[in-house]
Amino acid sequence: MLEGYIVAVVSPFKNKKIDTSAFERYINYIINSGISGIVVCGSTGESLSLSNQEKVELVKIASEINRGKVKLIGGVIDPVTDNCVEFIKKTEEYVDYFLCICPFYIKPSQQQIHDHFKKLNDSTRRGIVLYNNPGRVGTSIGWDVFRKLCDLKNIIAVKECASDLSRFSLWRPMVKENFSFLTGNDDIACGALAMGASGIISVSANVAPGLCVDMYDAFRKNDIKKFGILRDTLAPLHELMFVEPSPAPVKYALSKLGFISDELREPLSSISAELRKKIDTLLERLEIFSNG
């Protein structure tokens, strides 16, 4: 069962190429911070700007560094079913699971959504995490299709980014045992946990993995006082990471922490001077809090 804080990692660039040495340092830091898993080549990893060769390379590097320490999840961010199957076949020996987004832009019917994920399920021996993000995709996985997909052998979790928190309570008891409900929204992570989510696929945990893990542990241990303090401490971070298009804010924060450069691929660009100042101030506060 997938649970805890899972970090959606970025893809570091240098002079328009993958910065493999920075990626290695950064991944080591994330893996050793107490988190439960990482997603490589997901939305936060600028998957759409990566070539197929770059995606496979990043997954291989992450696998070599990880060596089974945490769960390694490969992001399958493509609207074409055959392209998804091709990537899955090239990388399944290196990952534990695949995070597969609902086909975007084309606005598929519910039957087409079902058939897409059914084909991905049948193409691999690895577990598949459904990625439901209607805000970006333009359509949402409906209940009838979701229930059918949950009956498939390899579909073992969902990353839910819809704003309806009731899904974590209403849908969870209706599917197979040990199926994981994860939220992909840092700003509502606490609410999702309270509604029955088992974990978070997080952007903010790139910046403050220790604090995020401590918050999750406090929730599980029913330490409400500590949970509340960490919840309120992390709330400004969740907000700032999405003030401007992601992953630009988190890449800037990671650059300030000394792990990577904040280079992005167009049309994305570096964040504004105003947001830089706010993140700088927040990082100082978080460092003081962590050390305290």
Secondary structure, DSSP 8 states (H G I E B T S, - for coil): ---EEEEE----EETTEE-HHHHHHHHHHHHTTT-SEEEESSTTTTGGGS-HHHHHHHHHHHHHHHTTSSEEEEEE--S-HHHHHHHHHHHTTT-SEEEEE---SS---HHHHHHHHHHHHHT-SSEEEEEE-HHHHS----HHHHHHHHTSTTEEEEEE-SS-THHHHHTGGGS-TT-EEEE--GGGHHHHHHTT--EEEESGGGT-HHHHHHHHHHHHTT-HHHHHHHHHHHHHHHHHTTSSSTTHHHHHHHHHTTSS-----TT-----HHHHHHHHHHHHHHHHHHH-
